[in-house]
Amino acid sequence: METEFPWMMWAVGWLALLKAFSWLAYEPVEPAGVLQLMAYKYSLGVIPLVIFGIGVWNLRKWAVVGILLVAVGNLIFFIVNPQTLGAVVVQSDVGLYTMILSAITLICNGPVGDLLILCAGPGMFKYTKQ
């Protein structure tokens, strides 16, 4: 990796790919209706997140705009469907382990990652080429 490459673009690209695929490795215990809603959300989001994540790594303005729109859409989804937040929080009684895993899933699959992408948005535009 180039030392001059903007770390923000690198991090947002990885976050987009984690958001695209990490849900495949996590199996929440929720009612069937919530799980089906989350499955639709994640299934529809895989391709755009991969395309925009790679585009962000290539410093493309259209990818930054796209990833910001996806982040806004995800936040709206969680606002409209608050019952789905339980699907991105690990529910266990192991204590610190549960807190760490919940933080990871909230960043990778939940609204925290979307907020981080939105916070990085203005800074990403100064590195874009087109």
C-alpha positions in Angstrom: 0.0 0.0 0.0 1.2 3.5 -0.8 2.1 5.6 2.2 0.6 8.7 0.5 -2.8 7.0 0.0 -5.5 8.7 2.1 -6.3 6.6 5.1 -9.9 7.8 5.2 -10.5 6.4 1.7 -8.8 3.1 2.6 -10.9 2.8 5.8 -14.3 3.6 4.2 -13.5 1.2 1.4 -12.9 -1.6 3.9 -15.9 -0.6 5.9 -18.1 -0.9 2.8 -16.8 -4.4 2.1 -17.3 -5.4 5.7 -20.9 -4.1 5.5 -21.4 -6.0 2.3 -20.3 -9.4 3.6 -20.0 -9.6 7.4 -23.7 -10.2 7.8 -23.1 -13.7 6.1 -21.1 -14.7 9.2 -23.5 -13.5 11.9 -26.7 -15.3 12.8 -28.9 -13.2 15.1 -31.8 -14.7 17.1 -34.8 -12.6 16.1 -38.3 -13.2 15.0 -38.7 -14.5 11.4 -40.3 -11.2 10.2 -37.3 -9.2 11.4 -34.8 -11.7 9.9 -36.6 -11.6 6.6 -36.5 -7.8 6.5 -32.8 -7.8 7.3 -32.1 -10.4 4.7 -33.8 -8.2 2.0 -31.8 -5.2 3.2 -28.5 -7.0 3.1 -29.2 -8.8 -0.1 -30.0 -5.6 -1.9 -27.0 -3.8 -0.4 -24.2 -6.3 -1.3 -23.6 -5.2 -4.9 -23.7 -1.4 -4.4 -21.5 -1.6 -1.3 -18.9 -3.7 -3.2 -19.0 -1.4 -6.2 -18.8 1.8 -4.2 -16.2 0.4 -1.8 -13.9 -0.4 -4.7 -14.7 2.9 -6.4 -13.7 4.8 -3.2 -10.4 3.0 -3.2 -10.0 4.2 -6.8 -10.7 7.8 -5.6 -13.8 8.2 -7.7 -16.3 11.0 -6.8 -19.3 8.9 -8.0 -18.3 6.2 -5.5 -18.1 8.7 -2.6 -21.6 10.0 -3.5 -22.9 6.5 -3.9 -21.5 5.3 -0.5 -22.9 8.4 1.2 -26.3 7.7 -0.3 -26.2 4.0 0.8 -25.2 5.2 4.3 -28.2 7.6 4.4 -30.5 4.9 3.1 -29.3 2.5 5.8 -29.8 5.1 8.6 -33.3 5.7 7.3 -34.0 2.0 7.2 -33.0 1.7 10.9 -35.1 4.8 11.8 -38.1 3.4 10.0 -37.6 -0.1 11.4 -36.2 0.2 14.9 -37.0 -3.4 15.7 -34.2 -4.4 13.4 -31.5 -2.9 15.7 -31.8 -6.1 17.8 -30.5 -8.0 14.9 -27.2 -6.1 14.9 -26.5 -6.4 18.6 -25.1 -9.6 20.1 -27.3 -11.0 22.8 -25.4 -13.1 25.3 -24.6 -12.9 29.0 -20.8 -13.2 28.8 -20.2 -9.5 29.6 -17.1 -7.9 28.0 -17.2 -10.4 25.1 -20.8 -9.4 24.3 -19.9 -5.7 24.4 -17.0 -6.1 22.0 -19.0 -8.2 19.5 -21.9 -5.8 19.7 -19.6 -2.9 19.0 -18.2 -4.8 16.0 -21.6 -5.6 14.6 -22.9 -2.1 15.2 -20.0 -0.8 13.1 -20.0 -3.4 10.4 -23.7 -4.1 10.1 -25.4 -1.3 11.9 -26.0 2.4 12.0 -22.7 3.3 13.7 -20.7 2.4 10.6 -23.1 4.4 8.5 -22.6 7.4 10.8 -18.8 7.0 10.5 -19.1 7.0 6.7 -21.2 10.1 6.8 -18.6 11.8 9.0 -15.9 10.9 6.6 -17.9 12.2 3.6 -16.6 15.8 3.4 -13.0 14.7 3.8 -13.3 12.1 1.1 -14.3 14.6 -1.6 -11.0 16.4 -1.4 -9.2 13.2 -2.5 -11.5 12.2 -5.4 -10.4 12.4 -9.1 -13.7 12.6 -11.0 
